[in-house]
Amino acid sequence: MLGRPITGESHEGTGLVGHGHCYSDGLPDRAGFALMKPPIDMDDFRALHLAAGQIIHVNVIRRRKRSAYHVRIDFGRTIGERWSVIQATREYTESEMENRIVIALINVPRRRVLETDSEVLILGVPAPDGTVSLLGPSRGAQLGGDVY
């Protein structure tokens, strides 16, 4: 059973930050708290090449445990086309992936994922049900447009 709520209690050493309550039994209320990573400066942020691209081709990589998509993304004339692998077959159909505009990290090393090349990292966030929700602009975007 939880103790009485205490606001403004220190959460030092718990990895929890944010605005919420800590109960008198010392257990934080998880609502309103998030695990935080150490701060970075603006030069670190500027070093990330985040850009908008449109998925122009989708291949399904079928696996027993978890399938994935191998997608070709058009980032416009400056960046060109790149391949990426994303495990989102439970959340999105092939037709939902086709022509979707996504945000991706461009300046990452090429990696082998599920025995295929992945040149960029498509960004997503956890949905309320714990599945992936892909990041994309709400009103369209210039292909290759930088995130700022």
N, C-alpha and C positions, 0 to 999 in steps of 0.2 A: 504494500500500500504506500502511496506517495505521501510525503509530509506536506506541510503547508508551503505555498509558493512564496519565494523570496525574490524580488526583482533586484537587478543590479549586482548580483553575487558574482564574484570572480570565478572564471572558468579556466584559470591558468593551468596548463598541463593537460587539459582534456582534449585539446585540438578543436574545441568548439568556440565559435565566435558568432556574434550577431546579437539580435535583440530577442530575448525570450525570457523564460523564467527558470530558476533553479530551485528545486524543492529542498526542504530542510533535511531530507535524507541524503543530500549531496548529489542526487541524480538529476542531470539537466533535463528539461523538457526539450525534446528534439525539434519541436516546431519552432521555426524562426532561427535555427542555428544551421551553420554549414561548416564543413571542414575547409579550412583556408590554406592555400599554398603561400609560401613567402612572397612578399611584394617584389615587383620588378620595377625598373625605371622605364621611362618612355623610350630610351634607346633600345632596350630589350624588346619592347612591343613593336617598334619600327623595324626591327630585324626580321620579324615574321612577315612573310609574303602571303597574305590572305587575299583571295580573289574570288569573284563570281564566275561560274562557268555553267554551261548547259550540257546535260547528259544527252549524247547523240546516238549512243549504241549501248545495248545491254546484253551481256551474256550471263547465263546462269551457271554457276559452278556448283554442281550437286555433290553433297557430302552426306554421309550417314547421320552424323551428329548435328551439323549445322551447315546449311547451304549459304552461298554468298552470291553477290553480283560482281562481275568484272565489267566495269563501265568505261566508256570512252567519253571524255569531257572536252568540249570546245571552250577554250578560254580566249577566243578572239585572235586577232592577227599578231599581237605582241608576244603572247605566251604560246599560242598554238593549242594543239590537242594533246591530252595526257590520259593515261590509263589509271584507274584506281580500283581497289577491291573494297567492297563494303558488305558487312554481314547485316543485311536488312530485309531478307526475304520473308520474314514473318510479318514485318510491318508494312512493306510496300510491294505491290505487284510489279511485274515487268512494265506494264503499260503506265503505271504511276511513276516509275523511274524515268521512262523515256521523256525527253524534253524538259525535265525538271531542272530548275536553276538551283545550284547548290553553292555553298561556300566551302572552299578548300584551302589547305595550307600547301603552297606550291614549293617552297624551298626546303623540302625534306629529302633525304637520300632515298633513292629507289630501293624498294624492299621486295623480297619474295614472300607472298602471302598465298597460302593454299596452292602452292606450286605455280604461281603466276606472278607477273610483275605488277607492282603498284608504285606509281610515280608521284602521286599527290595524296594527301589525307583529307577526305571529306569530313566536315565537321557536323556533329550532332549533339543533342542533349538528351538526358533521360526524360521520357514522357511520364505522366503520373502513374501509369501502370508498370513502369520499369523498363519498357521497350525503348528503342531509339526513335528520336524525332529529328529529322535532318534539318540543318540550318539553311535558310534561304531567304532572299529578300521578299518583302510583302508586296512590292509593286513592280517586280521585274528588275532587271539590272543590265548594264552594259557588260558584255562578255569580256572578261579580263579586268573588270573594274576592281580596284583595290578596296579592301575593307578599311575603314577609318573610324 
